Amino acid sequence: MAYSSSSLVKSTGGVQVKIKSNADKFFDAIANSTKLFPTAVPSLYSSISTSNEDIGVRYITYGEDCSRIKESEEEINVKNPSIFSYSVLSGDILKYYASFCGEISVVSNEEGTWAKWTWEADLPKANKPLDIEVELEELAVKTLGKLDEYLVRA
């Protein structure tokens, strides 16, 4: 469905999770999420595969704990080697948003090491926040937390 830019509302969101694993190891796991997410968090990710034509495009099948989002096609954007950026090209999330982009990064400061997952989306004008935003926050928190637990145990 096409939307005119004047009928869209910008939406931003994100989560931050304190991690125990090594920052570089955690970011490498994010970059290699095609293999690690389905292993570390199978209830959220059934499979992630890359396109035969374009290695920067991934197809994600979400697990049983994702009630509204079952599939997505994402393009990985390599702008900055310390930030994992992606844009959703197709799939269930675009039933709720006109466009959706996200970034995952790992930052360290005096309070510890944090995994940050942020997103920006365009949505048709709405009078109230979408329930999908709560599900996205839960998905992000669970993914980052479970991945950290997996890496600490590995």
QUIFENHU-V255586 format. One record per pair of residues at least 6 apart in sequence whose C-alpha atoms are under 7 Angstrom apart, sorted by the first residue. I is the first residue (numbers start at 0). J is the second residue. D is the distance in Angstrom with one decimal. If there is no record, write none. Layout:
BEGIN
I & J & D
I & J & D
END
This chain:
BEGIN
6 & 123 & 6.1
6 & 124 & 6.2
7 & 121 & 5.9
7 & 122 & 5.3
7 & 123 & 4.7
7 & 124 & 5.6
8 & 121 & 5.6
8 & 122 & 5.3
8 & 123 & 6.0
8 & 124 & 5.5
9 & 120 & 5.9
9 & 121 & 4.7
9 & 122 & 6.5
10 & 119 & 5.7
10 & 120 & 5.1
10 & 121 & 6.0
11 & 118 & 5.6
11 & 119 & 4.4
11 & 120 & 6.2
12 & 117 & 5.7
12 & 118 & 5.4
12 & 119 & 6.6
13 & 116 & 5.4
13 & 117 & 3.9
13 & 118 & 5.9
13 & 136 & 6.6
14 & 115 & 5.9
14 & 116 & 5.5
14 & 117 & 6.4
14 & 136 & 6.5
14 & 139 & 6.9
14 & 140 & 6.6
15 & 113 & 6.3
15 & 114 & 5.7
15 & 115 & 4.5
15 & 116 & 6.5
16 & 113 & 5.5
16 & 114 & 5.3
16 & 115 & 6.5
16 & 140 & 6.7
16 & 143 & 6.8
16 & 144 & 6.8
17 & 111 & 7.0
17 & 112 & 5.8
17 & 113 & 4.4
17 & 114 & 6.3
18 & 112 & 5.8
18 & 113 & 5.6
18 & 114 & 6.6
18 & 147 & 6.1
19 & 147 & 6.7
20 & 147 & 6.0
20 & 150 & 6.3
20 & 151 & 5.5
22 & 105 & 6.4
22 & 112 & 6.8
26 & 105 & 6.5
28 & 35 & 6.5
30 & 83 & 6.7
33 & 47 & 4.9
33 & 48 & 6.2
36 & 44 & 6.2
37 & 44 & 4.8
37 & 45 & 5.5
37 & 46 & 5.6
39 & 145 & 6.6
39 & 146 & 5.6
39 & 149 & 5.7
40 & 142 & 6.6
40 & 145 & 6.2
40 & 146 & 6.8
41 & 62 & 6.4
42 & 62 & 4.8
42 & 63 & 5.6
42 & 64 & 5.5
43 & 61 & 5.4
43 & 62 & 4.2
43 & 63 & 6.4
43 & 64 & 5.5
43 & 65 & 6.1
44 & 60 & 6.1
44 & 61 & 4.3
44 & 62 & 4.6
45 & 60 & 5.4
45 & 61 & 5.3
45 & 62 & 4.8
46 & 59 & 5.9
46 & 60 & 5.2
47 & 57 & 6.6
47 & 58 & 5.6
47 & 59 & 4.5
47 & 60 & 6.4
48 & 57 & 5.5
48 & 58 & 5.3
48 & 59 & 6.7
49 & 56 & 5.7
49 & 57 & 4.4
49 & 58 & 6.2
50 & 56 & 5.5
50 & 57 & 6.0
55 & 74 & 5.6
55 & 75 & 5.1
56 & 72 & 7.0
56 & 73 & 5.6
56 & 74 & 4.4
56 & 75 & 6.2
57 & 72 & 5.7
57 & 73 & 5.2
57 & 74 & 6.4
58 & 71 & 5.9
58 & 72 & 4.6
58 & 73 & 6.5
59 & 70 & 5.5
59 & 71 & 5.2
59 & 72 & 6.3
60 & 69 & 5.8
60 & 70 & 4.7
60 & 71 & 6.9
61 & 68 & 6.8
61 & 69 & 4.9
61 & 70 & 6.0
68 & 91 & 5.3
68 & 92 & 6.1
69 & 91 & 6.3
70 & 90 & 5.3
70 & 91 & 5.9
71 & 87 & 6.8
71 & 89 & 5.7
71 & 90 & 4.1
71 & 91 & 6.3
72 & 87 & 5.9
72 & 88 & 5.4
72 & 89 & 5.1
72 & 90 & 6.0
73 & 85 & 6.3
73 & 86 & 5.5
73 & 87 & 4.4
73 & 88 & 5.4
74 & 85 & 5.5
74 & 86 & 5.3
74 & 87 & 6.4
74 & 88 & 6.7
75 & 84 & 5.9
75 & 85 & 4.4
75 & 86 & 6.7
76 & 84 & 5.2
76 & 85 & 5.3
77 & 84 & 6.8
81 & 104 & 6.6
82 & 102 & 6.4
82 & 103 & 5.9
82 & 104 & 4.9
83 & 102 & 5.4
83 & 103 & 5.1
83 & 104 & 6.4
84 & 101 & 5.7
84 & 102 & 4.3
84 & 103 & 6.5
85 & 100 & 5.7
85 & 101 & 5.4
85 & 102 & 6.5
86 & 99 & 6.0
86 & 100 & 4.3
86 & 101 & 6.5
87 & 99 & 5.6
87 & 100 & 6.2
95 & 122 & 6.9
96 & 120 & 6.4
96 & 121 & 5.7
96 & 122 & 4.6
97 & 121 & 5.3
97 & 122 & 5.3
98 & 120 & 5.4
98 & 121 & 5.2
99 & 119 & 6.0
99 & 120 & 4.3
99 & 121 & 6.7
100 & 118 & 5.6
100 & 119 & 5.5
100 & 120 & 6.3
101 & 117 & 5.6
101 & 118 & 4.1
101 & 119 & 6.4
102 & 116 & 5.7
102 & 117 & 5.4
102 & 118 & 6.3
103 & 115 & 5.6
103 & 116 & 4.4
103 & 117 & 6.5
104 & 114 & 5.9
104 & 115 & 5.3
104 & 116 & 6.7
105 & 113 & 5.6
105 & 114 & 4.5
105 & 115 & 6.1
106 & 112 & 5.7
106 & 113 & 5.3
106 & 114 & 6.5
107 & 113 & 6.2
114 & 143 & 6.9
116 & 139 & 6.7
END
